[in-house]
Amino acid sequence: MRSEKAMYDLILRVAEEDERIRAVYMNGSRTNPNVPKDIFQDYDIVYVVTDIASFLEDIDWINIFGDLLMLQEPDKMDQQIGLKRDFERSYGYLMLFTDGNRIDLHIETIDSMINGYGSDKLTVPLLDKDNILPIIQHPTDIDYRVKKPSEAMFVSCTNNFWWCLQNVAKGIWRDELPYAKLMYEDTTRASLDEMVSWWIGTGYDFEVSTGKMGKYFKNYLPEPYWEMYAKTYSDGDYENFWDSIFVTCELFRNLAMDVGNHLSFSYPFEDDKNMTEFLKHVRNLPSDAKEI
């Protein structure tokens, strides 16, 4: 596997030797000092170029970066399914190489760069041949930190969590596993993860990031809560699924009560009580029941 230095040297050498490329900058986890380095970190690179067309005409130009294991061109695929994309302003290549390195390369025109440069505060300039990159502050993950919820957001999250569980229960009783699982993941877990993030945020004055899709939850949750969170995942067995649902309810309740107390928000105890009883009732409901 090529080293980080070798990859940076390659990325910059390609830019320095190509007159069409006028500047280079980087986004992503490698610009974030709070993210631990590991072998799976991508190189999120942007080349600012004089034109896009000449790159697209030479479909093999990206081979200069190494032997490809797989390539994805998201803009091209979007256009093929009918979505509008402006190839004259920008284009993207997601490249995974046989040595395990990955470069997410975005090429964009100078005009496109001017409109968006620095909007992601995790941005680091790497090369600027013509001094066209605007001056920006040092990279910070402030935009990715947990945001303190308003009372309305807290109410919406708790209400949505308890309300949507009826759909999960209904899907299980009907033996509609795909529906029940997707409803659980898209609504129940979404609300749980939001509450987990807020709970973690309260302990750090909301100056912390829990990572994309909660990938740092394990780093911040105390072990008993993390063990509960892990049990919110189950297989396709309905009894195991039900067990995970009730663990999810217990964890959500504990976290939401803490968040509510910390921020002086009211927790919906009545909704909790009523829906918990409803879920227990549906779990024991015969499959041929004629009424709830």
C-alpha positions as CSV (number, residue, x, y, z in Angstrom):
1,M,0.0,0.0,0.0
2,R,1.5,3.3,-1.0
3,S,2.3,5.6,1.9
4,E,0.5,8.9,2.6
5,K,3.5,10.8,1.5
6,A,3.7,8.9,-1.8
7,M,0.0,9.6,-2.4
8,Y,0.3,13.3,-1.8
9,D,3.5,13.5,-3.9
10,L,1.6,11.8,-6.8
11,I,-1.5,13.9,-6.5
12,L,0.6,17.1,-6.5
13,R,3.0,16.0,-9.2
14,V,0.1,15.2,-11.6
15,A,-1.2,18.8,-10.9
16,E,2.1,20.5,-11.2
17,E,2.9,18.8,-14.6
18,D,-0.6,19.4,-16.1
19,E,-1.1,23.0,-17.3
20,R,-4.8,22.6,-17.2
21,I,-4.8,22.1,-13.5
22,R,-4.3,25.5,-11.8
23,A,-5.0,24.7,-8.1
24,V,-5.5,21.8,-5.7
25,Y,-7.3,21.6,-2.4
26,M,-8.5,18.9,-0.1
27,N,-11.6,18.2,2.0
28,G,-12.7,15.3,4.2
29,S,-11.4,13.5,7.2
30,R,-7.7,14.0,6.4
31,T,-8.2,17.7,7.0
32,N,-9.7,17.2,10.4
33,P,-7.2,17.1,13.2
34,N,-9.8,15.5,15.5
35,V,-10.1,12.4,13.4
36,P,-7.7,9.5,14.0
37,K,-5.7,8.4,11.0
38,D,-6.2,5.0,9.6
39,I,-5.6,2.9,6.5
40,F,-9.1,3.4,5.1
41,Q,-9.1,7.2,5.0
42,D,-9.9,8.6,1.5
43,Y,-8.0,11.4,-0.2
44,D,-10.8,13.9,-1.0
45,I,-9.1,16.0,-3.6
46,V,-10.3,18.8,-5.9
47,Y,-8.5,19.9,-9.0
48,V,-9.3,23.4,-10.2
49,V,-9.0,23.3,-14.0
50,T,-9.2,25.5,-17.0
51,D,-11.8,23.3,-18.7
52,I,-13.5,20.0,-18.0
53,A,-14.1,18.7,-21.6
54,S,-10.5,17.7,-22.3
55,F,-10.4,15.5,-19.3
56,L,-13.7,13.8,-20.2
57,E,-12.5,13.2,-23.8
58,D,-9.5,11.2,-22.4
59,I,-11.2,8.4,-20.5
60,D,-7.8,6.8,-19.5
61,W,-6.2,9.9,-18.0
62,I,-7.0,8.8,-14.4
63,N,-4.8,5.7,-14.8
64,I,-1.9,7.9,-13.9
65,F,-3.0,7.5,-10.2
66,G,-2.5,3.7,-10.2
67,D,-4.1,0.4,-10.9
68,L,-7.8,0.6,-10.4
69,L,-9.7,-2.0,-8.5
70,M,-13.0,-0.2,-9.2
71,L,-14.2,3.2,-10.5
72,Q,-17.4,5.1,-9.9
73,E,-18.4,8.2,-11.9
74,P,-21.4,9.5,-9.9
75,D,-22.1,12.5,-12.2
76,K,-22.1,10.3,-15.3
77,M,-24.5,7.7,-13.6
78,D,-26.8,10.5,-12.4
79,Q,-27.0,11.9,-16.0
80,Q,-27.7,8.4,-17.4
81,I,-30.8,8.0,-15.1
82,G,-32.1,11.4,-16.1
83,L,-30.7,13.7,-13.5
84,K,-29.4,17.0,-14.7
85,R,-25.6,17.5,-14.2
86,D,-23.4,20.3,-15.6
87,F,-20.3,18.6,-16.9
88,E,-18.9,21.9,-18.1
89,R,-18.5,23.0,-14.5
90,S,-17.5,19.9,-12.5
91,Y,-17.1,16.2,-12.6
92,G,-16.2,13.5,-10.1
93,Y,-14.2,10.2,-10.0
94,L,-14.3,7.8,-7.1
95,M,-11.3,5.6,-7.5
96,L,-10.3,2.5,-5.4
97,F,-6.9,1.2,-6.3
98,T,-5.5,-2.4,-6.0
99,D,-3.2,-1.3,-3.2
100,G,-6.2,-0.3,-1.1
101,N,-5.8,3.5,-1.4
102,R,-8.8,5.5,-2.5
103,I,-9.0,8.9,-4.1
104,D,-12.3,10.8,-4.4
105,L,-11.3,13.3,-7.1
106,H,-13.4,16.2,-8.1
107,I,-12.5,18.4,-11.0
108,E,-14.1,21.8,-11.3
109,T,-13.7,25.1,-13.2
110,I,-12.4,28.2,-11.6
111,D,-15.8,29.8,-11.7
112,S,-17.2,26.7,-9.9
113,M,-14.5,26.9,-7.3
114,I,-15.1,30.6,-6.6
115,N,-18.8,29.9,-5.8
116,G,-18.1,27.1,-3.4
117,Y,-14.5,27.2,-2.1
118,G,-14.4,27.2,1.7
119,S,-18.1,26.5,2.2
120,D,-16.9,23.2,3.7
121,K,-14.8,24.4,6.7
122,L,-12.7,21.3,6.5
123,T,-10.8,22.6,3.5
124,V,-7.0,22.8,3.0
125,P,-5.3,24.3,0.0
126,L,-2.5,22.2,-1.4
127,L,-1.4,24.0,-4.6
128,D,-2.2,27.4,-6.1
129,K,-0.3,28.2,-9.3
130,D,-2.0,31.6,-9.9
131,N,-3.1,32.6,-6.4
132,I,-6.8,32.0,-7.3
133,L,-7.8,30.2,-4.1
134,P,-9.4,32.7,-1.7
135,I,-7.9,33.0,1.8
136,I,-9.8,30.8,4.3
137,Q,-9.4,30.0,8.0
138,H,-7.7,26.9,9.3
139,P,-9.8,23.7,8.9
140,T,-12.3,23.1,11.7
141,D,-15.1,20.5,12.2
142,I,-17.4,23.1,13.7
143,D,-20.0,22.5,10.9
144,Y,-20.0,18.7,11.8
145,R,-20.5,19.1,15.5
146,V,-23.8,18.1,17.3
147,K,-26.2,21.0,17.2
148,K,-28.1,21.8,20.3
149,P,-31.8,21.0,19.7
150,S,-34.6,23.5,20.2
151,E,-37.5,22.4,22.3
152,A,-39.6,21.9,19.1
153,M,-36.9,19.6,17.8
154,F,-36.8,17.6,21.0
155,V,-40.6,17.2,21.0
156,S,-40.6,16.2,17.3
157,C,-37.9,13.6,17.9
158,T,-39.6,12.0,20.9
159,N,-43.0,12.1,19.3
160,N,-41.7,10.6,16.1
161,F,-39.9,7.8,17.9
162,W,-42.9,6.6,19.8
163,W,-45.4,7.2,17.0
164,C,-43.5,5.3,14.3
165,L,-43.0,2.2,16.5
166,Q,-46.7,1.3,15.8
167,N,-45.7,0.8,12.1
168,V,-42.8,-1.5,13.1
169,A,-45.1,-3.5,15.3
170,K,-47.7,-3.7,12.5
171,G,-45.1,-4.9,10.0
172,I,-44.0,-7.7,12.4
173,W,-47.5,-8.9,13.1
174,R,-48.3,-9.0,9.3
175,D,-45.1,-10.9,8.7
176,E,-43.8,-8.1,6.5
177,L,-40.2,-8.3,7.4
178,P,-38.8,-5.9,4.8
179,Y,-41.4,-3.2,5.7
180,A,-40.8,-3.7,9.4
181,K,-37.1,-3.6,9.2
182,L,-37.0,-0.6,6.9
183,M,-39.5,1.3,9.0
184,Y,-37.4,0.5,12.1
185,E,-34.2,1.6,10.6
186,D,-35.5,4.7,8.8
187,T,-37.7,6.1,11.6
188,T,-37.0,4.4,14.9
189,R,-33.2,4.3,14.6
190,A,-33.1,7.8,13.0
191,S,-34.8,9.2,16.1
192,L,-32.6,7.1,18.4
193,D,-29.4,8.2,16.7
194,E,-30.5,11.9,16.9
195,M,-31.1,11.5,20.7
196,V,-27.8,9.7,21.1
197,S,-26.0,12.6,19.4
198,W,-27.8,15.2,21.6
199,W,-27.0,13.2,24.8
200,I,-23.4,13.1,23.8
201,G,-23.5,16.8,22.9
202,T,-24.8,17.7,26.4
203,G,-21.7,16.3,27.9
204,Y,-19.4,18.4,25.7
205,D,-21.3,21.7,25.6
206,F,-22.2,20.7,22.0
207,E,-18.6,21.1,20.8
208,V,-18.2,17.6,19.7
209,S,-18.8,15.6,16.5
210,T,-20.3,12.1,16.7
211,G,-19.1,11.4,13.1
212,K,-21.0,10.5,10.0
213,M,-23.9,8.2,10.7
214,G,-22.9,8.1,14.4
215,K,-19.6,6.2,13.7
216,Y,-18.1,7.7,16.9
217,F,-20.9,6.7,19.2
218,K,-18.8,4.0,20.8
219,N,-16.1,6.5,21.7
220,Y,-18.6,8.6,23.7
221,L,-21.2,6.3,25.1
222,P,-20.5,4.7,28.5
223,E,-20.1,1.0,28.1
224,P,-23.5,0.0,29.5
225,Y,-25.2,2.3,27.0
226,W,-23.0,1.2,24.2
227,E,-23.9,-2.5,24.9
228,M,-27.5,-1.5,24.8
229,Y,-27.0,0.3,21.5
230,A,-25.4,-2.7,20.0
231,K,-28.4,-4.8,21.0
232,T,-30.7,-2.5,19.0
233,Y,-29.5,-4.5,16.0
234,S,-31.1,-7.9,15.4
235,D,-31.4,-10.6,12.8
236,G,-34.5,-11.6,10.9
237,D,-36.0,-13.6,13.7
238,Y,-39.1,-11.8,15.0
239,E,-38.5,-12.7,18.7
240,N,-35.0,-11.2,18.5
241,F,-36.4,-8.3,16.6
242,W,-38.9,-7.6,19.4
243,D,-36.2,-7.9,22.0
244,S,-34.1,-5.3,20.2
245,I,-37.2,-3.0,20.0
246,F,-37.6,-3.0,23.7
247,V,-33.9,-2.4,24.3
248,T,-34.2,0.5,21.9
249,C,-37.1,1.9,23.9
250,E,-35.3,1.6,27.1
251,L,-32.2,3.3,25.8
252,F,-34.1,6.1,24.1
253,R,-36.1,6.7,27.3
254,N,-32.9,7.0,29.4
255,L,-31.1,9.3,27.0
256,A,-34.2,11.4,26.2
257,M,-34.9,12.0,29.9
258,D,-31.3,13.1,30.5
259,V,-31.4,15.4,27.5
260,G,-34.8,16.8,28.6
261,N,-33.5,17.4,32.1
262,H,-30.3,19.1,30.9
263,L,-32.1,21.4,28.5
264,S,-35.3,21.9,30.6
265,F,-37.5,20.1,28.1
266,S,-40.5,18.0,29.0
267,Y,-40.3,14.3,28.3
268,P,-43.6,12.7,27.0
269,F,-44.1,10.1,29.7
270,E,-47.7,9.4,28.7
271,D,-46.7,8.6,25.1
272,D,-43.9,6.4,26.4
273,K,-46.2,4.5,28.8
274,N,-49.1,4.1,26.2
275,M,-46.9,3.0,23.4
276,T,-44.8,0.6,25.5
277,E,-48.0,-1.1,26.6
278,F,-49.2,-1.2,23.0
279,L,-46.0,-2.8,21.8
280,K,-46.2,-5.5,24.5
281,H,-49.8,-6.1,23.5
282,V,-49.0,-6.5,19.8
283,R,-46.1,-8.8,20.5
284,N,-48.5,-11.2,22.1
285,L,-51.3,-10.7,19.6
286,P,-52.2,-14.0,17.8
287,S,-51.4,-14.0,14.1
288,D,-55.1,-14.6,13.3
289,A,-56.4,-11.9,15.7
290,K,-59.6,-10.2,14.5
291,E,-59.2,-7.1,16.5
292,I,-56.4,-5.3,18.3
